[in-house]
């Protein structure tokens, strides 16, 4: 290594660091979206379970 590259980071290391940060952000976004979707599904299920039964008009 000569003095011209002293203090520089090889591109493979930089690529690894960028990809690692990108992966972490991607995983966080996927987890967050999953939590939101789970909350929505649970809310809809609770609404369905707590709604009054449908009235059906029947003829004797």
PyMOL Python script that loads the backbone (N, CA, C, O; Angstrom):
from pymol import cmd

cmd.read_pdbstr("""\
ATOM      1  N   UNK A   1       0.853  -1.183   0.000  1.00  0.00           N
ATOM      2  CA  UNK A   1       0.000   0.000   0.000  1.00  0.00           C
ATOM      3  C   UNK A   1       0.890   1.234   0.000  1.00  0.00           C
ATOM      4  O   UNK A   1       1.819   1.359   0.797  1.00  0.00           O
ATOM      5  N   UNK A   2       0.586   2.112  -0.889  1.00  0.00           N
ATOM      6  CA  UNK A   2       1.343   3.349  -0.974  1.00  0.00           C
ATOM      7  C   UNK A   2       0.647   4.453  -0.197  1.00  0.00           C
ATOM      8  O   UNK A   2      -0.481   4.279   0.264  1.00  0.00           O
ATOM      9  N   UNK A   3       1.304   5.565  -0.056  1.00  0.00           N
ATOM     10  CA  UNK A   3       0.721   6.679   0.710  1.00  0.00           C
ATOM     11  C   UNK A   3      -0.515   7.277   0.046  1.00  0.00           C
ATOM     12  O   UNK A   3      -1.308   7.941   0.714  1.00  0.00           O
ATOM     13  N   UNK A   4      -0.696   7.051  -1.271  1.00  0.00           N
ATOM     14  CA  UNK A   4      -1.853   7.636  -1.959  1.00  0.00           C
ATOM     15  C   UNK A   4      -3.176   7.005  -1.529  1.00  0.00           C
ATOM     16  O   UNK A   4      -4.225   7.629  -1.689  1.00  0.00           O
ATOM     17  N   UNK A   5      -3.155   5.784  -0.986  1.00  0.00           N
ATOM     18  CA  UNK A   5      -4.407   5.145  -0.567  1.00  0.00           C
ATOM     19  C   UNK A   5      -4.548   5.066   0.949  1.00  0.00           C
ATOM     20  O   UNK A   5      -5.472   4.434   1.463  1.00  0.00           O
ATOM     21  N   UNK A   6      -3.643   5.699   1.644  1.00  0.00           N
ATOM     22  CA  UNK A   6      -3.695   5.682   3.102  1.00  0.00           C
ATOM     23  C   UNK A   6      -4.963   6.398   3.582  1.00  0.00           C
ATOM     24  O   UNK A   6      -5.228   7.530   3.177  1.00  0.00           O
ATOM     25  N   UNK A   7      -5.723   5.757   4.421  1.00  0.00           N
ATOM     26  CA  UNK A   7      -6.942   6.359   4.964  1.00  0.00           C
ATOM     27  C   UNK A   7      -8.169   6.143   4.107  1.00  0.00           C
ATOM     28  O   UNK A   7      -9.238   6.669   4.417  1.00  0.00           O
ATOM     29  N   UNK A   8      -8.038   5.383   3.038  1.00  0.00           N
ATOM     30  CA  UNK A   8      -9.210   5.097   2.213  1.00  0.00           C
ATOM     31  C   UNK A   8      -9.734   3.712   2.545  1.00  0.00           C
ATOM     32  O   UNK A   8      -9.000   2.864   3.052  1.00  0.00           O
ATOM     33  N   UNK A   9     -10.981   3.495   2.262  1.00  0.00           N
ATOM     34  CA  UNK A   9     -11.612   2.208   2.530  1.00  0.00           C
ATOM     35  C   UNK A   9     -11.823   1.498   1.201  1.00  0.00           C
ATOM     36  O   UNK A   9     -12.337   2.096   0.255  1.00  0.00           O
ATOM     37  N   UNK A  10     -11.438   0.243   1.119  1.00  0.00           N
ATOM     38  CA  UNK A  10     -11.660  -0.494  -0.130  1.00  0.00           C
ATOM     39  C   UNK A  10     -13.144  -0.517  -0.500  1.00  0.00           C
ATOM     40  O   UNK A  10     -14.012  -0.560   0.372  1.00  0.00           O
ATOM     41  N   UNK A  11     -13.415  -0.488  -1.785  1.00  0.00           N
ATOM     42  CA  UNK A  11     -14.812  -0.424  -2.232  1.00  0.00           C
ATOM     43  C   UNK A  11     -15.611  -1.646  -1.791  1.00  0.00           C
ATOM     44  O   UNK A  11     -16.814  -1.537  -1.554  1.00  0.00           O
ATOM     45  N   UNK A  12     -14.970  -2.805  -1.676  1.00  0.00           N
ATOM     46  CA  UNK A  12     -15.705  -3.993  -1.238  1.00  0.00           C
ATOM     47  C   UNK A  12     -16.196  -3.837   0.199  1.00  0.00           C
ATOM     48  O   UNK A  12     -17.287  -4.293   0.541  1.00  0.00           O
ATOM     49  N   UNK A  13     -15.390  -3.191   1.036  1.00  0.00           N
ATOM     50  CA  UNK A  13     -15.806  -2.952   2.425  1.00  0.00           C
ATOM     51  C   UNK A  13     -16.942  -1.934   2.451  1.00  0.00           C
ATOM     52  O   UNK A  13     -17.914  -2.099   3.188  1.00  0.00           O
ATOM     53  N   UNK A  14     -16.817  -0.884   1.647  1.00  0.00           N
ATOM     54  CA  UNK A  14     -17.875   0.130   1.597  1.00  0.00           C
ATOM     55  C   UNK A  14     -19.179  -0.483   1.086  1.00  0.00           C
ATOM     56  O   UNK A  14     -20.251  -0.209   1.627  1.00  0.00           O
ATOM     57  N   UNK A  15     -19.088  -1.302   0.056  1.00  0.00           N
ATOM     58  CA  UNK A  15     -20.287  -1.965  -0.469  1.00  0.00           C
ATOM     59  C   UNK A  15     -20.935  -2.833   0.597  1.00  0.00           C
ATOM     60  O   UNK A  15     -22.158  -2.843   0.733  1.00  0.00           O
ATOM     61  N   UNK A  16     -20.126  -3.557   1.349  1.00  0.00           N
ATOM     62  CA  UNK A  16     -20.651  -4.408   2.418  1.00  0.00           C
ATOM     63  C   UNK A  16     -21.378  -3.565   3.461  1.00  0.00           C
ATOM     64  O   UNK A  16     -22.474  -3.918   3.896  1.00  0.00           O
ATOM     65  N   UNK A  17     -20.765  -2.449   3.861  1.00  0.00           N
ATOM     66  CA  UNK A  17     -21.381  -1.596   4.881  1.00  0.00           C
ATOM     67  C   UNK A  17     -22.688  -0.989   4.376  1.00  0.00           C
ATOM     68  O   UNK A  17     -23.666  -0.908   5.119  1.00  0.00           O
ATOM     69  N   UNK A  18     -22.703  -0.565   3.122  1.00  0.00           N
ATOM     70  CA  UNK A  18     -23.919   0.015   2.548  1.00  0.00           C
ATOM     71  C   UNK A  18     -25.014  -1.041   2.449  1.00  0.00           C
ATOM     72  O   UNK A  18     -26.169  -0.780   2.787  1.00  0.00           O
ATOM     73  N   UNK A  19     -24.651  -2.224   1.990  1.00  0.00           N
ATOM     74  CA  UNK A  19     -25.644  -3.293   1.853  1.00  0.00           C
ATOM     75  C   UNK A  19     -26.168  -3.737   3.209  1.00  0.00           C
ATOM     76  O   UNK A  19     -27.349  -4.056   3.348  1.00  0.00           O
ATOM     77  N   UNK A  20     -25.292  -3.758   4.212  1.00  0.00           N
ATOM     78  CA  UNK A  20     -25.716  -4.144   5.560  1.00  0.00           C
ATOM     79  C   UNK A  20     -26.720  -3.133   6.106  1.00  0.00           C
ATOM     80  O   UNK A  20     -27.740  -3.514   6.680  1.00  0.00           O
ATOM     81  N   UNK A  21     -26.430  -1.843   5.927  1.00  0.00           N
ATOM     82  CA  UNK A  21     -27.350  -0.807   6.394  1.00  0.00           C
ATOM     83  C   UNK A  21     -28.669  -0.882   5.630  1.00  0.00           C
ATOM     84  O   UNK A  21     -29.742  -0.715   6.209  1.00  0.00           O
ATOM     85  N   UNK A  22     -28.581  -1.133   4.336  1.00  0.00           N
ATOM     86  CA  UNK A  22     -29.784  -1.242   3.517  1.00  0.00           C
ATOM     87  C   UNK A  22     -30.628  -2.442   3.946  1.00  0.00           C
ATOM     88  O   UNK A  22     -31.853  -2.354   4.018  1.00  0.00           O
ATOM     89  N   UNK A  23     -29.970  -3.550   4.227  1.00  0.00           N
ATOM     90  CA  UNK A  23     -30.684  -4.745   4.674  1.00  0.00           C
ATOM     91  C   UNK A  23     -31.379  -4.489   6.005  1.00  0.00           C
ATOM     92  O   UNK A  23     -32.526  -4.892   6.199  1.00  0.00           O
ATOM     93  N   UNK A  24     -30.685  -3.820   6.920  1.00  0.00           N
ATOM     94  CA  UNK A  24     -31.286  -3.524   8.220  1.00  0.00           C
ATOM     95  C   UNK A  24     -32.513  -2.632   8.056  1.00  0.00           C
ATOM     96  O   UNK A  24     -33.537  -2.859   8.702  1.00  0.00           O
ATOM     97  N   UNK A  25     -32.416  -1.623   7.199  1.00  0.00           N
ATOM     98  CA  UNK A  25     -33.554  -0.732   6.960  1.00  0.00           C
ATOM     99  C   UNK A  25     -34.701  -1.488   6.305  1.00  0.00           C
ATOM    100  O   UNK A  25     -35.866  -1.273   6.640  1.00  0.00           O
ATOM    101  N   UNK A  26     -34.373  -2.360   5.387  1.00  0.00           N
ATOM    102  CA  UNK A  26     -35.395  -3.161   4.706  1.00  0.00           C
ATOM    103  C   UNK A  26     -36.106  -4.087   5.688  1.00  0.00           C
ATOM    104  O   UNK A  26     -37.331  -4.200   5.668  1.00  0.00           O
ATOM    105  N   UNK A  27     -35.335  -4.744   6.543  1.00  0.00           N
ATOM    106  CA  UNK A  27     -35.940  -5.638   7.538  1.00  0.00           C
ATOM    107  C   UNK A  27     -36.821  -4.861   8.498  1.00  0.00           C
ATOM    108  O   UNK A  27     -37.893  -5.334   8.876  1.00  0.00           O
ATOM    109  N   UNK A  28     -36.383  -3.670   8.898  1.00  0.00           N
ATOM    110  CA  UNK A  28     -37.187  -2.848   9.804  1.00  0.00           C
ATOM    111  C   UNK A  28     -38.499  -2.447   9.141  1.00  0.00           C
ATOM    112  O   UNK A  28     -39.550  -2.461   9.782  1.00  0.00           O
ATOM    113  N   UNK A  29     -38.442  -2.091   7.867  1.00  0.00           N
ATOM    114  CA  UNK A  29     -39.654  -1.696   7.146  1.00  0.00           C
ATOM    115  C   UNK A  29     -40.606  -2.875   6.991  1.00  0.00           C
ATOM    116  O   UNK A  29     -41.816  -2.727   7.157  1.00  0.00           O
ATOM    117  N   UNK A  30     -40.065  -4.031   6.677  1.00  0.00           N
ATOM    118  CA  UNK A  30     -40.906  -5.223   6.522  1.00  0.00           C
ATOM    119  C   UNK A  30     -41.546  -5.587   7.857  1.00  0.00           C
ATOM    120  O   UNK A  30     -42.730  -5.918   7.904  1.00  0.00           O
ATOM    121  N   UNK A  31     -40.772  -5.529   8.946  1.00  0.00           N
ATOM    122  CA  UNK A  31     -41.308  -5.848  10.267  1.00  0.00           C
ATOM    123  C   UNK A  31     -42.398  -4.852  10.643  1.00  0.00           C
ATOM    124  O   UNK A  31     -43.447  -5.234  11.161  1.00  0.00           O
ATOM    125  N   UNK A  32     -42.145  -3.571  10.378  1.00  0.00           N
ATOM    126  CA  UNK A  32     -43.119  -2.540  10.705  1.00  0.00           C
ATOM    127  C   UNK A  32     -44.414  -2.751   9.924  1.00  0.00           C
ATOM    128  O   UNK A  32     -45.504  -2.652  10.486  1.00  0.00           O
ATOM    129  N   UNK A  33     -44.293  -3.041   8.637  1.00  0.00           N
ATOM    130  CA  UNK A  33     -45.480  -3.286   7.811  1.00  0.00           C
ATOM    131  C   UNK A  33     -46.224  -4.516   8.300  1.00  0.00           C
ATOM    132  O   UNK A  33     -47.454  -4.553   8.274  1.00  0.00           O
ATOM    133  N   UNK A  34     -45.491  -5.515   8.740  1.00  0.00           N
ATOM    134  CA  UNK A  34     -46.113  -6.735   9.242  1.00  0.00           C
ATOM    135  C   UNK A  34     -46.884  -6.459  10.526  1.00  0.00           C
ATOM    136  O   UNK A  34     -47.979  -6.985  10.723  1.00  0.00           O
ATOM    137  N   UNK A  35     -46.314  -5.639  11.393  1.00  0.00           N
ATOM    138  CA  UNK A  35     -46.988  -5.296  12.649  1.00  0.00           C
ATOM    139  C   UNK A  35     -48.266  -4.519  12.356  1.00  0.00           C
ATOM    140  O   UNK A  35     -49.304  -4.775  12.967  1.00  0.00           O
ATOM    141  N   UNK A  36     -48.195  -3.575  11.428  1.00  0.00           N
ATOM    142  CA  UNK A  36     -49.380  -2.790  11.071  1.00  0.00           C
ATOM    143  C   UNK A  36     -50.452  -3.695  10.478  1.00  0.00           C
ATOM    144  O   UNK A  36     -51.626  -3.588  10.833  1.00  0.00           O
ATOM    145  N   UNK A  37     -50.054  -4.580   9.581  1.00  0.00           N
ATOM    146  CA  UNK A  37     -51.024  -5.492   8.967  1.00  0.00           C
ATOM    147  C   UNK A  37     -51.664  -6.390  10.022  1.00  0.00           C
ATOM    148  O   UNK A  37     -52.872  -6.626   9.983  1.00  0.00           O
ATOM    149  N   UNK A  38     -50.871  -6.890  10.956  1.00  0.00           N
ATOM    150  CA  UNK A  38     -51.409  -7.741  12.020  1.00  0.00           C
ATOM    151  C   UNK A  38     -52.410  -6.978  12.874  1.00  0.00           C
ATOM    152  O   UNK A  38     -53.444  -7.522  13.262  1.00  0.00           O
ATOM    153  N   UNK A  39     -52.105  -5.721  13.166  1.00  0.00           N
ATOM    154  CA  UNK A  39     -53.011  -4.911  13.977  1.00  0.00           C
ATOM    155  C   UNK A  39     -54.322  -4.662  13.240  1.00  0.00           C
ATOM    156  O   UNK A  39     -55.393  -4.689  13.845  1.00  0.00           O
ATOM    157  N   UNK A  40     -54.236  -4.421  11.941  1.00  0.00           N
ATOM    158  CA  UNK A  40     -55.454  -4.189  11.150  1.00  0.00           C
ATOM    159  C   UNK A  40     -56.305  -5.451  11.111  1.00  0.00           C
ATOM    160  O   UNK A  40     -57.520  -5.388  11.301  1.00  0.00           O
ATOM    161  N   UNK A  41     -55.681  -6.583  10.868  1.00  0.00           N
ATOM    162  CA  UNK A  41     -56.420  -7.847  10.810  1.00  0.00           C
ATOM    163  C   UNK A  41     -57.080  -8.123  12.155  1.00  0.00           C
ATOM    164  O   UNK A  41     -58.245  -8.516  12.200  1.00  0.00           O
ATOM    165  N   UNK A  42     -56.352  -7.922  13.248  1.00  0.00           N
ATOM    166  CA  UNK A  42     -56.911  -8.145  14.578  1.00  0.00           C
ATOM    167  C   UNK A  42     -58.090  -7.214  14.825  1.00  0.00           C
ATOM    168  O   UNK A  42     -59.117  -7.634  15.358  1.00  0.00           O
ATOM    169  N   UNK A  43     -57.944  -5.961  14.442  1.00  0.00           N
ATOM    170  CA  UNK A  43     -59.028  -4.995  14.628  1.00  0.00           C
ATOM    171  C   UNK A  43     -60.269  -5.429  13.853  1.00  0.00           C
ATOM    172  O   UNK A  43     -61.381  -5.374  14.380  1.00  0.00           O
ATOM    173  N   UNK A  44     -60.087  -5.857  12.612  1.00  0.00           N
ATOM    174  CA  UNK A  44     -61.229  -6.300  11.807  1.00  0.00           C
ATOM    175  C   UNK A  44     -61.861  -7.558  12.385  1.00  0.00           C
ATOM    176  O   UNK A  44     -63.082  -7.711  12.353  1.00  0.00           O
ATOM    177  N   UNK A  45     -61.042  -8.455  12.911  1.00  0.00           N
ATOM    178  CA  UNK A  45     -61.587  -9.668  13.524  1.00  0.00           C
ATOM    179  C   UNK A  45     -62.384  -9.323  14.775  1.00  0.00           C
ATOM    180  O   UNK A  45     -63.449  -9.894  15.009  1.00  0.00           O
ATOM    181  N   UNK A  46     -61.879  -8.397  15.575  1.00  0.00           N
ATOM    182  CA  UNK A  46     -62.609  -7.997  16.776  1.00  0.00           C
ATOM    183  C   UNK A  46     -63.931  -7.347  16.401  1.00  0.00           C
ATOM    184  O   UNK A  46     -64.949  -7.591  17.050  1.00  0.00           O
ATOM    185  N   UNK A  47     -63.924  -6.522  15.358  1.00  0.00           N
ATOM    186  CA  UNK A  47     -65.162  -5.893  14.908  1.00  0.00           C
ATOM    187  C   UNK A  47     -66.163  -6.954  14.474  1.00  0.00           C
ATOM    188  O   UNK A  47     -67.351  -6.860  14.783  1.00  0.00           O
ATOM    189  N   UNK A  48     -65.689  -7.938  13.775  1.00  0.00           N
ATOM    190  CA  UNK A  48     -66.570  -9.001  13.301  1.00  0.00           C
ATOM    191  C   UNK A  48     -67.128  -9.795  14.480  1.00  0.00           C
ATOM    192  O   UNK A  48     -68.301 -10.167  14.472  1.00  0.00           O
ATOM    193  N   UNK A  49     -66.310 -10.056  15.481  1.00  0.00           N
ATOM    194  CA  UNK A  49     -66.752 -10.847  16.625  1.00  0.00           C
ATOM    195  C   UNK A  49     -67.699 -10.080  17.532  1.00  0.00           C
ATOM    196  O   UNK A  49     -68.533 -10.689  18.202  1.00  0.00           O
ATOM    197  N   UNK A  50     -67.590  -8.757  17.570  1.00  0.00           N
ATOM    198  CA  UNK A  50     -68.396  -7.982  18.503  1.00  0.00           C
ATOM    199  C   UNK A  50     -69.602  -7.322  17.846  1.00  0.00           C
ATOM    200  O   UNK A  50     -70.391  -6.677  18.536  1.00  0.00           O
ATOM    201  N   UNK A  51     -69.766  -7.462  16.550  1.00  0.00           N
ATOM    202  CA  UNK A  51     -70.907  -6.864  15.867  1.00  0.00           C
ATOM    203  C   UNK A  51     -72.173  -7.645  16.219  1.00  0.00           C
ATOM    204  O   UNK A  51     -72.114  -8.851  16.460  1.00  0.00           O
ATOM    205  N   UNK A  52     -73.300  -6.968  16.249  1.00  0.00           N
ATOM    206  CA  UNK A  52     -74.541  -7.682  16.551  1.00  0.00           C
ATOM    207  C   UNK A  52     -74.865  -8.664  15.430  1.00  0.00           C
ATOM    208  O   UNK A  52     -74.487  -8.446  14.279  1.00  0.00           O
ATOM    209  N   UNK A  53     -75.562  -9.740  15.767  1.00  0.00           N
ATOM    210  CA  UNK A  53     -75.907 -10.708  14.728  1.00  0.00           C
ATOM    211  C   UNK A  53     -76.865 -10.084  13.713  1.00  0.00           C
ATOM    212  O   UNK A  53     -77.654  -9.200  14.045  1.00  0.00           O
ATOM    213  N   UNK A  54     -76.782 -10.549  12.506  1.00  0.00           N
ATOM    214  CA  UNK A  54     -77.668 -10.040  11.465  1.00  0.00           C
ATOM    215  C   UNK A  54     -79.100 -10.482  11.743  1.00  0.00           C
ATOM    216  O   UNK A  54     -79.335 -11.605  12.190  1.00  0.00           O
ATOM    217  N   UNK A  55     -80.038  -9.608  11.481  1.00  0.00           N
ATOM    218  CA  UNK A  55     -81.449  -9.966  11.621  1.00  0.00           C
ATOM    219  C   UNK A  55     -81.927 -10.485  10.280  1.00  0.00           C
ATOM    220  O   UNK A  55     -81.680  -9.886   9.233  1.00  0.00           O
ATOM    221  N   UNK A  56     -82.597 -11.581  10.336  1.00  0.00           N
ATOM    222  CA  UNK A  56     -83.160 -12.138   9.117  1.00  0.00           C
ATOM    223  C   UNK A  56     -84.666 -12.240   9.290  1.00  0.00           C
ATOM    224  O   UNK A  56     -85.167 -12.804  10.264  1.00  0.00           O
ATOM    225  N   UNK A  57     -85.353 -11.693   8.344  1.00  0.00           N
ATOM    226  CA  UNK A  57     -86.809 -11.746   8.389  1.00  0.00           C
ATOM    227  C   UNK A  57     -87.237 -13.087   7.804  1.00  0.00           C
ATOM    228  O   UNK A  57     -86.931 -13.407   6.656  1.00  0.00           O
ATOM    229  N   UNK A  58     -87.948 -13.861   8.612  1.00  0.00           N
ATOM    230  CA  UNK A  58     -88.419 -15.167   8.137  1.00  0.00           C
ATOM    231  C   UNK A  58     -89.937 -15.199   8.188  1.00  0.00           C
ATOM    232  O   UNK A  58     -90.560 -14.604   9.068  1.00  0.00           O
ATOM    233  N   UNK A  59     -90.500 -15.882   7.261  1.00  0.00           N
ATOM    234  CA  UNK A  59     -91.954 -16.047   7.233  1.00  0.00           C
ATOM    235  C   UNK A  59     -92.309 -17.351   7.940  1.00  0.00           C
ATOM    236  O   UNK A  59     -91.655 -18.374   7.737  1.00  0.00           O
ATOM    237  N   UNK A  60     -93.365 -17.306   8.782  1.00  0.00           N
ATOM    238  CA  UNK A  60     -93.746 -18.533   9.500  1.00  0.00           C
ATOM    239  C   UNK A  60     -94.341 -19.603   8.607  1.00  0.00           C
ATOM    240  O   UNK A  60     -94.701 -20.678   9.088  1.00  0.00           O
TER     241      UNK A  60
END
""", "prot")
cmd.dss("prot")
cmd.show_as("cartoon", "prot")
cmd.util.cbc("prot")
cmd.orient("prot")
